[in-house]
Amino acid sequence: MATYSRLTRVSAPLSEVWDFHSRVSGLEALTPGWMNLHVEAVTGPDGDRDPEILETGSEIQMSMRPFGVGPRQRWTSVITERESGEERAMFRDEMRGGPFAKWVHTHRFIADGEETILDDQVEYELPGGGLGRTASPLAVVGFEPMFRARHRKTKELLE
């Protein structure tokens, strides 16, 4: 599987960065406008609609239409793991339905004094079997501007 990663230092404490990323409002704030994101439904692990915090088992149903081109792409993401402590926190979401053959996004947060290191890592595979696997490393062309914008927006909103 191909991997994409991006690290950024945010001049804000871990607790604030973690809280921001633990909510659907954080996802909405960080997704670049050109992705045309619509969060259609959020369900908590207990089946409740619109949970305040995205806990393990939460499911997000959304759609995107990058650059307004083509049909909306439906995407279902599930929080599969979530851990937090005083010095570190992380959560992992996996695509359960959407445009990729495989998508596992691990969000790590590491306290460094009054700052936080934000580490995004995505393991992914494009659709199309062997051809998709071969072409997957080329997807970085699309990931780089999206994650650069997400990290820049995190700094803008939290610093």
Secondary structure by P-SEA (a helix, b strand, c coil): ccccbbbbbbcccaaaaaaaaacaaaaaaacccccccccccccccccccccccccccbbbbbcccccccccbbbbbbbbcbbbbcccccbbbbbbccccccbbbbbbbbbbcccbbbbbbbbbbbbccaaaaaaacccaaaaaaaaaaaaaaaaaaacc
